[in-house]
Amino acid sequence: MRKKKAQTQQKQTLSSDFVNNLDQLKNCFSYGVNNDFSIRLLQAKYNNKELALCYYASLVNSDKIEQSLISPLLEQEGASIFAIITAESVKKITLLEEVIENITSGKVVLLMQDEKVAFSIDVSNFQHRAVSQSEIESVVRGPKEAFTESIHVNISLIRKQVRNSQLITEVLKVGERSQQDIQLVYNKQIVNQELLDDIRQRINKIKVDNVPNLESLEQYIEERPYSIFPTIFYTERPDNASTYIDRGHVVLLMESSASCLILPVTFWTFFHNPEDRYARVAFGNFSRLIRYIALFFTLMISAIYVALANFHSEMIPPDLLLAITAARERVPFPLILEVIIMEVAFELIREAGIRIPSPLGPTIGIVGALILGQAAVEANIISPIIVIVSALSGLTSFAISDPSFNFTVRISRFIFIIAAGVFGMFSLMSALILWLMYVVSLKSFGVPYLAPLSPTFKSNRDVYFRRALKKERWRPAYLLPKDLQNMNKNK
C-alpha cells in the first residue's frame, strides 16, 4: 500500500492552486524544520501574479538568483517569463516528481499563481576542487590535468581534448531515494550500438536507494563481482579517457567522483600507460618491457624460490644452495611459512603506509623494511635470502599503477606461493595454467579479456609493444566500431 501511494505521489501533476502546490513542497521538504530549504515569495511586475522561488540555499549561487531572477521579475516587463529571466537554462516542468528532482539537483523552481506548470532555472553552485594533477597516475611527459569532483568540469576537460560535434554526453538516472546523474560519454559515429544498449540496460536494472559515486557504480554493473580480475578501467586523467573515446569505448562520469570509468577493457589495458604514446617509440616500448618484467617478478619470484628450494634443489647452483642452507640452518619455520610471513608483513607495511598521514608514510616504510627486517634476520626468525626475494616481489608490484589490477597481482602471488609449496614446479605450472584458463574465460561487456591476442582481431598491433603513431590506422576490431579505420593517411 505504501509503495502504491508513493508511486501515485511521484507521478502527481501540479495543479493551478498556487497554495496547494506550495503546501505539497513544504510537506515534502519539511519546511520550517529543514533549515536549508528556502522559499522566496514575490510579485512579478510583468503579469502582477504571485511567484514562489523554491531551492536549497546550500546548492545555489545567491548572486545569480538576485541578478538573473529576482531583479528582472520585480523590475522588468515582457511578454513571457522567458523574455525576462536572464539565466542560462530555463525549462518547463509539470510533475511534482520533476520539481523535487530539480530542487535536489541544485536548481531553483519557480511556481506561479494560477499556473499548472513550474519553471526550473539552473543556478547551481556545487563546491569542488580546482583542476590539479593526478595523484594515482603520475606523468612526466604529457598533460598534467586530472578530473575533479565536478561533472561539468570533467566534461569540459574531455571536450577540450575531443573537439567533435558527435561527442555525446547522455544522462541516465540511478537511485530510488537519492537520484544521481550518470553521464555516458561516447562518439556517436564510432561507438557500437549494441555495446551502448548493454551499458544502458545494466544501469537501468540498478534498483537501490542510492549510488553515490563511480566506485560504487562499478560494482553494480560488472559481470563477475567476486572475480579478482577487474573488467572496468578506472582513470583520473582526461587525456586517457579521450584516447579511449576516439577508439570506440564508452566513458562514465558522475558527480562527486574525481575519475571516470572506461568500458569495455582488456587485460592489456592495465599495462598501457598513456605516457607510452607521448614518448618516442623506443622509450615507450622500453617502459612497457620493464612493466612486463615487473609483472613476472611480482607474480612468480617467491613461488619459484619455494618450488626450487623445497622440491628441485638440483636446479640451484651448488654454491648458492650451500649459502641458502647455511642461512636457514637456525630458522625454525618451514620455507613456505617463512615466505608467507614475509609477504604478509610487506602487505601490512604497505597498508599502514597508505592509511596513515602522508608525512609519516616514508618513516613507516623505512622502519618496517629496514629495522624490522634486520631484527627478524638477527633473531633467526627468517633468513636473509627471504628478505631479498620478498622485497623484490613487493617492490616490483609498484610498477603496476592501476589499483584494481595491482590487487589482482598481489592476490595471485599468494595463490602461486601456496601452489608451489604443494608439489613444486608441477603444481605451480598447473596453477598457472588454471589461472590463464580463467583469464581467457573472462569478458568485459562482451569483449574477450585477452583480445586482440586471443581471439585474434584486427588492430594496430598494440598488444605487447606499440608502433609509431603514423602507422596506427585501425581502431580495435573487438569493439565492433561503426568506423574501423582511423583517419590516419600517413604511410
Residue pairs with C-beta under 8 A, 6 or more apart in sequence:
9 96
10 95
10 96
10 97
11 95
11 97
12 95
12 96
12 97
13 94
13 95
13 96
13 116
14 21
14 94
14 95
14 96
14 99
14 111
14 115
14 116
14 117
14 118
15 21
15 116
16 114
16 115
16 116
18 50
18 52
18 111
18 112
18 113
18 114
18 115
21 111
21 118
22 39
22 52
22 111
24 96
25 31
25 39
25 54
25 99
25 100
25 103
25 111
26 32
26 39
28 96
28 100
29 37
29 54
29 100
29 103
30 37
31 37
31 39
36 56
36 57
36 58
37 54
37 55
37 56
37 57
37 103
38 53
38 54
38 55
38 56
38 57
39 52
39 53
39 54
40 52
40 53
40 70
41 50
41 51
41 52
42 50
42 51
42 53
42 70
42 73
42 74
43 49
43 50
43 51
43 74
44 51
44 73
44 74
44 81
44 84
44 112
45 73
45 74
45 75
45 76
45 77
46 73
46 76
46 77
46 78
46 81
46 84
49 112
49 113
49 114
49 115
50 112
50 113
51 73
51 110
51 111
51 112
51 113
52 110
52 111
53 65
53 69
53 70
53 108
53 109
53 110
54 99
54 103
54 108
54 109
54 110
54 111
55 65
55 103
55 107
55 108
55 109
55 123
56 103
56 104
56 106
59 105
59 106
59 124
59 125
59 126
60 106
60 107
60 108
60 123
60 124
60 125
61 123
61 124
61 125
64 87
64 123
64 125
65 108
65 123
67 86
68 85
68 86
68 87
68 121
68 123
69 85
69 87
69 108
69 110
69 121
69 123
72 84
72 85
72 86
73 84
73 85
76 84
77 84
78 84
81 90
81 110
81 112
81 119
82 90
85 119
85 121
87 121
87 122
87 123
88 122
89 120
89 121
89 122
90 119
90 120
90 121
90 122
91 119
91 120
92 117
92 118
92 119
92 120
93 99
93 102
93 109
93 117
93 118
93 119
93 120
94 116
94 117
94 118
98 118
98 120
99 109
99 118
99 120
101 179
102 109
102 120
103 109
104 178
104 179
105 124
105 181
106 122
106 123
106 124
106 125
106 126
107 120
107 121
107 122
107 123
107 124
108 120
108 121
108 123
109 118
109 119
109 120
109 121
110 118
110 119
110 120
110 121
111 118
112 118
112 119
126 150
126 255
128 148
128 149
128 150
128 153
129 148
129 149
129 258
130 148
131 145
131 146
131 148
131 153
131 157
132 146
132 148
133 139
133 144
133 145
133 146
134 144
134 146
134 236
134 237
135 146
135 236
136 236
136 401
136 403
137 146
137 235
137 236
137 237
137 240
137 273
137 401
139 237
139 274
139 275
140 275
141 275
141 278
141 279
142 239
142 274
142 275
142 278
143 237
143 238
143 239
145 157
145 237
145 238
145 239
146 236
146 237
146 238
146 258
147 153
147 154
147 157
147 236
147 237
147 238
147 257
147 258
147 259
147 260
148 154
148 258
149 255
149 256
149 257
149 258
150 255
151 181
151 183
151 253
151 254
151 255
154 238
154 253
154 260
155 169
155 183
155 185
155 253
157 238
158 167
158 185
158 238
158 241
158 242
158 245
158 251
159 167
160 238
161 238
161 239
161 241
161 242
162 187
162 242
162 245
162 246
164 187
166 187
166 188
166 189
167 185
167 186
167 187
167 188
167 245
168 184
168 185
168 186
168 187
168 188
169 183
169 184
169 185
170 183
170 184
170 185
170 186
171 181
171 182
171 183
171 184
172 181
172 182
172 184
172 200
172 203
172 204
173 179
173 180
173 181
173 182
174 180
174 182
174 203
174 206
174 211
174 217
175 206
175 208
175 209
175 210
175 211
176 207
176 208
176 209
176 210
177 209
177 210
178 209
178 210
178 212
180 210
180 211
180 212
180 254
180 255
181 254
181 255
182 203
182 217
182 252
182 253
182 254
183 252
183 253
183 254
184 196
184 199
184 200
184 250
184 251
184 252
185 241
185 245
185 250
185 251
185 252
185 253
185 260
186 196
186 245
186 249
186 250
186 251
187 245
187 246
187 248
189 482
189 483
190 246
190 247
190 248
190 475
190 481
190 482
190 483
191 248
191 249
191 250
191 481
191 482
192 248
192 479
192 480
192 481
192 482
193 482
194 446
194 480
195 250
195 264
195 445
195 446
195 479
195 480
196 250
198 445
198 446
199 221
199 250
199 252
199 263
199 445
202 220
202 221
203 217
203 221
206 217
206 220
206 221
208 220
211 217
211 220
212 256
213 254
213 256
213 257
214 234
214 252
214 253
214 254
214 257
214 259
214 260
214 261
215 234
215 257
217 252
217 254
217 261
218 232
218 234
218 261
219 225
221 232
222 230
222 231
222 232
223 231
223 443
223 444
223 445
224 231
224 442
227 442
228 407
228 408
228 411
228 412
229 267
229 405
229 408
229 438
229 439
229 442
229 449
230 265
230 270
230 402
230 404
230 405
230 408
231 263
231 264
231 265
231 442
231 443
231 444
231 445
231 449
232 261
232 262
232 263
232 264
232 265
232 444
233 244
233 261
233 262
233 263
233 265
233 269
233 270
233 402
234 259
234 260
234 261
234 262
234 402
234 403
234 404
235 241
235 259
235 260
235 262
236 258
236 259
237 274
239 274
240 262
240 274
241 251
241 260
241 262
243 274
243 277
244 251
244 262
245 251
246 475
247 475
247 476
247 479
247 481
248 475
248 476
248 479
248 481
248 482
249 262
249 263
249 264
249 265
249 479
250 262
250 263
251 260
251 261
251 262
252 260
252 261
252 262
252 263
253 260
262 269
263 444
263 445
264 444
264 445
264 446
264 447
264 479
265 444
265 447
266 444
266 447
266 448
266 449
266 450
266 451
266 452
266 478
267 439
267 449
267 450
268 450
268 453
268 463
270 400
270 402
270 404
270 405
271 288
271 291
271 292
271 295
271 400
272 288
272 462
272 466
273 287
273 288
273 291
273 401
275 284
275 287
276 284
276 285
276 287
276 288
276 466
277 284
277 466
277 469
278 284
279 287
281 466
281 467
281 468
284 466
285 465
285 466
288 464
288 465
288 466
289 465
290 399
291 399
291 400
292 464
293 396
294 396
294 397
294 399
294 400
295 396
295 399
295 400
295 409
297 392
297 393
297 396
298 393
298 394
298 396
298 397
298 399
298 400
298 409
298 410
298 413
299 409
299 412
299 413
299 416
300 416
301 389
301 392
301 393
301 396
302 339
302 343
302 389
302 390
302 393
302 413
302 416
302 417
303 413
303 416
303 417
303 419
303 420
303 428
304 420
304 425
304 428
305 339
305 385
305 389
306 335
306 336
306 339
306 417
306 420
306 421
307 420
307 421
307 424
307 425
307 428
308 315
308 316
308 424
308 425
309 316
309 324
309 335
310 335
310 336
310 420
310 421
310 424
311 423
311 424
311 425
312 424
312 425
313 321
316 324
323 385
324 383
324 385
327 383
327 384
327 385
328 335
328 338
328 383
328 385
330 380
331 338
331 380
331 381
331 382
331 383
332 380
332 381
333 341
333 381
333 382
335 421
336 417
336 418
336 420
336 421
338 382
338 383
338 386
339 386
339 389
339 390
339 417
340 414
340 417
341 381
341 382
342 382
342 386
342 387
342 389
342 390
343 390
343 393
343 394
343 413
343 414
343 417
345 368
345 372
345 390
346 390
346 391
346 393
346 394
347 394
347 410
348 368
349 364
349 365
349 368
349 369
350 394
352 364
352 368
353 361
353 364
353 365
353 368
354 361
356 364
369 391
373 387
373 391
376 382
376 387
377 383
377 384
377 387
393 413
397 406
397 409
397 410
397 413
400 406
400 409
412 435
415 431
415 435
416 428
416 431
416 432
416 435
419 427
419 428
419 430
419 431
420 427
420 428
420 431
439 449
439 450
440 448
440 449
440 450
440 454
441 449
442 448
442 449
443 449
447 478
447 479
448 454
448 455
448 478
451 457
451 476
451 478
452 458
452 459
452 463
452 476
452 477
452 478
453 463
457 476
457 477
457 478
458 474
458 477
458 484
459 474
459 475
459 476
459 477
459 478
460 466
460 467
460 471
460 472
460 473
460 474
460 476
461 467
462 472
466 472
470 488
470 490
470 491
471 490
472 486
472 488
473 485
473 486
473 488
474 484
474 485
474 486
475 481
475 483
475 484
475 485
475 486
477 484
